[in-house]
Amino acid sequence: MHPEPDRCIRVNSPGKHRQAFRPRQTRATIENPASLTPVVTRVLIAINVAVFLYQLLLGPQLREFLFTWGMIPERITLALQNHDESLLTAALPAFTSMFLHGGWMHLIGNMWYLAIFGDNVEDRLGHFGYLLFYLAAGLAAAAVHWYTNSDSRVPTVGASGAIAGVLGAYAAAYPGARVITLVPLFPIFVQVIALPALVVLGLWFVLQFISGFLTLGAAGAGIAFWAHVGGFAFGFLVMKLFGAAPRSRQPSEAWVEH
């Protein structure tokens, strides 16, 4: 059975999922600055924030808004099988849902990951190529989510299918980039571990895959794990196949919380 439609919104949130596997937060620093100003990344963040602020203004109309512009897999399935509505109309929310979020923490977590990893991928692909890549990654993630949840009536919202594509591209382009992780241990000690980006992001991908496998057929699972898997795999493969040569850069560092 499906949950009541006004009680569950499925979200794409890489940051939220990490909390399920770690009782404490970890923090990492990535020494890998971009040489280009990340204009597209900043514009994408601004659009997501603006749309979320608009959502807050909707009040009681928010539910209808999310069911209209959030991606509902069953809606696409019915369009393919019964032609109840045009496929374009039913599938359009696969695009619009990339800019919707289910709450402040959902938004902040997604935008934090995009800000940290997006600048390097934009630097690698160029502004226009990065924009096309980001949108394509979001659509690829939505397609995988639909394929694995084709009868779901739960709206899916969130940017992390596209952001998972950015993470996959980063892992492919900068597999050896040093990630220094501070892992809080019980009760107050902290262990410092330096790991390649491929290991850190690869572990994230494996956790998404396992979680997705464990929730197959489970109605109302709160996180769209297979969207993360699809987005990451798309980003990794695209960067491996079409990624441009890296630009020269000077050492610097940025912080990412995960």
Backbone torsions as a table, in degrees:
resi	resn	phi	psi	omega
1	MET	NA	149.7	176.9
2	HIS	-89.8	149.5	176.4
3	PRO	-69.1	164.1	175.4
4	GLU	-60.1	135.3	-171.9
5	PRO	-64.2	-22.5	-179.9
6	ASP	-93.5	10.4	-178.6
7	ARG	-114.7	-8.8	-175.3
8	CYS	-145.3	125.2	171.0
9	ILE	-120.9	122.8	179.5
10	ARG	-79.4	133.3	-174.9
11	VAL	-118.1	153.2	170.3
12	ASN	-104.1	110.9	-176.0
13	SER	-153.3	99.0	179.7
14	PRO	-63.6	-37.4	-179.7
15	GLY	-65.6	-41.4	-180.0
16	LYS	-62.8	-39.3	-177.7
17	HIS	-66.0	-34.1	-178.9
18	ARG	-61.5	-33.5	-179.6
19	GLN	-60.1	-29.9	-178.3
20	ALA	-68.4	-21.3	-176.3
21	PHE	-107.6	-11.1	179.9
22	ARG	-128.9	126.5	177.5
23	PRO	-72.3	-23.2	177.9
24	ARG	-123.3	162.1	177.1
25	GLN	-79.1	155.4	169.6
26	THR	-120.6	164.2	179.8
27	ARG	-137.6	143.1	-178.6
28	ALA	-134.4	152.7	173.3
29	THR	-120.5	135.0	-178.3
30	ILE	-114.1	118.4	179.7
31	GLU	-92.3	82.3	-174.4
32	ASN	-162.3	70.7	-175.0
33	PRO	-73.6	153.7	176.4
34	ALA	-89.9	149.9	178.2
35	SER	-93.6	-20.9	176.6
36	LEU	-96.4	146.1	171.9
37	THR	-67.7	125.0	-174.5
38	PRO	-77.4	68.2	-174.9
39	VAL	-61.2	-47.3	-176.5
40	VAL	-65.6	-42.3	178.4
41	THR	-58.6	-43.5	-179.7
42	ARG	-67.4	-38.9	178.2
43	VAL	-65.6	-41.8	177.9
44	LEU	-61.0	-41.8	177.8
45	ILE	-63.0	-44.1	-179.7
46	ALA	-62.2	-41.2	179.5
47	ILE	-64.5	-45.1	179.6
48	ASN	-61.1	-41.9	178.9
49	VAL	-65.6	-44.3	-179.4
50	ALA	-61.9	-42.9	179.7
51	VAL	-64.8	-39.7	179.8
52	PHE	-65.4	-40.6	177.3
53	LEU	-62.2	-36.8	175.6
54	TYR	-63.8	-40.6	177.6
55	GLN	-57.7	-39.2	-178.1
56	LEU	-64.7	-25.4	-178.7
57	LEU	-81.4	-11.3	-172.8
58	LEU	-77.5	-24.8	179.0
59	GLY	59.7	-129.9	-178.0
60	PRO	-62.9	-18.4	-179.3
61	GLN	-81.2	-3.8	-176.5
62	LEU	-63.2	-39.9	-179.1
63	ARG	-58.3	-48.6	179.8
64	GLU	-63.2	-37.5	179.2
65	PHE	-62.1	-45.0	-179.1
66	LEU	-68.4	-35.0	178.4
67	PHE	-74.7	-18.9	177.0
68	THR	-85.8	-43.6	-172.5
69	TRP	-107.7	-9.7	170.3
70	GLY	-79.0	152.2	-178.3
71	MET	-79.6	122.6	177.2
72	ILE	-113.1	108.0	-175.5
73	PRO	-54.1	-42.5	-177.7
74	GLU	-61.7	-31.5	179.2
75	ARG	-63.0	-41.4	177.8
76	ILE	-68.6	-41.5	179.5
77	THR	-60.0	-44.7	179.7
78	LEU	-66.6	-34.5	177.3
79	ALA	-65.3	-35.5	178.8
80	LEU	-74.4	-38.4	-173.9
81	GLN	-86.5	-46.5	-170.7
82	ASN	-110.4	-8.8	-178.2
83	HIS	56.3	38.5	178.1
84	ASP	-64.6	-31.5	174.2
85	GLU	-147.0	166.6	-178.2
86	SER	-66.4	147.7	179.3
87	LEU	-61.6	-37.1	179.6
88	LEU	-61.2	-43.8	179.6
89	THR	-66.3	-42.6	-178.7
90	ALA	-68.9	-32.7	-175.9
91	ALA	-91.2	-13.6	-179.4
92	LEU	-53.9	-39.2	178.1
93	PRO	-61.8	-16.8	173.5
94	ALA	-60.9	-28.3	176.2
95	PHE	-85.9	-50.7	-174.8
96	THR	-67.0	-29.5	-178.5
97	SER	-64.5	-19.8	178.5
98	MET	-63.5	-18.3	-174.7
99	PHE	-112.5	11.3	178.7
100	LEU	-108.7	150.5	178.1
101	HIS	-141.2	155.1	-174.1
102	GLY	-92.4	-2.5	-179.5
103	GLY	173.4	172.6	-178.0
104	TRP	-60.6	-46.2	-177.6
105	MET	-66.8	-35.7	175.5
106	HIS	-59.6	-47.8	179.8
107	LEU	-64.6	-49.7	-175.4
108	ILE	-62.9	-43.2	179.3
109	GLY	-60.9	-46.3	-179.9
110	ASN	-64.4	-45.0	-177.7
111	MET	-69.1	-29.8	177.3
112	TRP	-64.6	-46.3	178.1
113	TYR	-64.3	-40.7	-179.7
114	LEU	-64.4	-41.0	-179.6
115	ALA	-65.3	-38.5	-176.2
116	ILE	-75.3	-47.2	-174.1
117	PHE	-94.8	-23.1	-173.9
118	GLY	-66.9	-34.7	-175.8
119	ASP	-62.7	-39.1	-179.7
120	ASN	-69.0	-38.7	179.1
121	VAL	-69.8	-39.3	175.1
122	GLU	-62.7	-39.3	177.2
123	ASP	-60.7	-38.3	-177.3
124	ARG	-74.4	-39.8	-173.7
125	LEU	-96.2	-15.4	-172.5
126	GLY	85.1	161.4	-172.0
127	HIS	-61.0	-54.5	-175.4
128	PHE	-67.9	-43.4	178.6
129	GLY	-61.6	-37.0	179.3
130	TYR	-67.4	-41.1	178.8
131	LEU	-61.9	-46.7	177.8
132	LEU	-61.4	-42.3	179.5
133	PHE	-61.3	-46.3	-178.0
134	TYR	-59.2	-48.0	-179.1
135	LEU	-66.6	-40.4	178.9
136	ALA	-65.0	-38.2	178.2
137	ALA	-63.6	-40.6	177.7
138	GLY	-63.4	-39.9	178.4
139	LEU	-69.8	-38.2	177.1
140	ALA	-63.5	-41.9	178.0
141	ALA	-62.6	-42.3	178.6
142	ALA	-63.0	-38.4	179.6
143	ALA	-63.9	-41.9	178.6
144	VAL	-66.8	-40.4	178.3
145	HIS	-62.4	-43.7	178.0
146	TRP	-61.2	-43.4	-176.8
147	TYR	-62.2	-35.5	-177.5
148	THR	-92.0	-7.6	-179.1
149	ASN	-141.3	45.8	-168.3
150	SER	-65.6	-18.3	-179.6
151	ASP	-105.6	10.7	-177.6
152	SER	-76.4	136.6	176.1
153	ARG	-103.3	11.2	-178.5
154	VAL	-90.2	125.0	177.4
155	PRO	-64.6	137.7	177.1
156	THR	-107.2	127.6	179.7
157	VAL	-132.4	152.5	175.1
158	GLY	131.1	152.6	-177.0
159	ALA	-91.2	-3.6	-167.6
160	SER	-76.7	-10.8	168.7
161	GLY	-64.3	-46.3	176.3
162	ALA	-66.9	-40.4	-179.3
163	ILE	-67.9	-33.8	173.6
164	ALA	-60.1	-36.2	174.1
165	GLY	-61.4	-39.8	176.9
166	VAL	-63.4	-41.7	178.8
167	LEU	-63.5	-42.7	178.1
168	GLY	-62.7	-42.0	178.2
169	ALA	-64.0	-39.5	178.8
170	TYR	-64.0	-43.6	179.7
171	ALA	-61.8	-35.7	179.4
172	ALA	-75.1	-38.2	-175.1
173	ALA	-81.7	-34.1	-175.2
174	TYR	-131.0	58.2	-174.5
175	PRO	-63.6	-27.3	-177.7
176	GLY	-98.2	3.7	178.7
177	ALA	-57.7	130.7	-174.0
178	ARG	-74.1	127.5	175.7
179	VAL	-117.7	111.2	179.8
180	ILE	-93.7	113.7	-172.7
181	THR	-107.6	128.5	174.3
182	LEU	-100.1	114.5	-175.3
183	VAL	-107.3	109.3	176.6
184	PRO	-65.2	130.9	177.5
185	LEU	-115.6	155.9	179.8
186	PHE	-73.0	138.0	-5.2
187	PRO	-92.4	-32.1	-173.1
188	ILE	-133.8	-1.0	-173.9
189	PHE	-82.5	154.3	-179.9
190	VAL	-128.7	132.2	177.3
191	GLN	-108.0	132.1	-179.6
192	VAL	-100.2	123.2	-178.6
193	ILE	-129.1	125.5	175.3
194	ALA	-97.7	119.4	-177.0
195	LEU	-130.6	148.5	173.8
196	PRO	-64.9	149.7	179.2
197	ALA	-56.8	-35.9	-179.2
198	LEU	-61.3	-35.3	179.7
199	VAL	-71.3	-47.7	-177.1
200	VAL	-63.8	-50.1	-178.1
201	LEU	-74.2	-32.5	175.9
202	GLY	-63.6	-39.2	176.5
203	LEU	-63.6	-41.8	176.6
204	TRP	-57.6	-43.6	179.6
205	PHE	-62.3	-43.8	-179.9
206	VAL	-62.1	-42.1	178.7
207	LEU	-63.4	-38.8	176.9
208	GLN	-63.6	-43.0	-178.2
209	PHE	-63.6	-46.5	180.0
210	ILE	-62.6	-45.4	-180.0
211	SER	-63.4	-40.4	177.4
212	GLY	-62.4	-42.3	179.0
213	PHE	-62.7	-40.3	-178.0
214	LEU	-71.4	-21.9	-178.6
215	THR	-102.8	7.3	177.4
216	LEU	-58.2	127.9	179.3
217	GLY	81.2	-1.3	179.6
218	ALA	-90.0	114.1	-179.1
219	ALA	-69.3	134.0	171.5
220	GLY	81.0	13.7	173.9
221	ALA	-56.7	131.6	-167.8
222	GLY	-73.6	-15.2	-176.3
223	ILE	-124.2	136.9	-178.0
224	ALA	-86.2	76.4	-175.5
225	PHE	-59.8	-40.5	-175.9
226	TRP	-70.4	-25.1	172.1
227	ALA	-64.7	-40.1	177.3
228	HIS	-63.9	-44.5	179.7
229	VAL	-60.9	-48.2	-178.5
230	GLY	-64.1	-42.9	179.1
231	GLY	-63.7	-45.1	-179.4
232	PHE	-62.6	-47.6	-179.5
233	ALA	-61.4	-41.4	178.1
234	PHE	-60.9	-49.1	-178.5
235	GLY	-62.2	-41.9	-179.4
236	PHE	-63.2	-46.8	-177.4
237	LEU	-68.0	-42.5	-179.8
238	VAL	-62.8	-43.1	179.7
239	MET	-65.8	-39.1	178.4
240	LYS	-64.0	-38.4	-175.6
241	LEU	-84.1	-37.5	-169.7
242	PHE	-125.8	0.3	-176.4
243	GLY	-61.2	136.3	178.7
244	ALA	-75.7	165.7	177.5
245	ALA	-65.2	142.1	-178.4
246	PRO	-68.5	148.9	174.4
247	ARG	-85.0	158.2	177.5
248	SER	-68.3	149.9	-178.0
249	ARG	-149.6	158.3	178.1
250	GLN	-105.6	148.5	-178.1
251	PRO	-59.5	139.9	176.3
252	SER	-162.9	-178.1	178.5
253	GLU	-147.9	152.5	175.7
254	ALA	-138.0	158.8	-176.1
255	TRP	-108.6	140.5	173.9
256	VAL	-132.8	135.6	179.0
257	GLU	-103.4	130.4	-179.3
258	HIS	-146.1	NA	NA
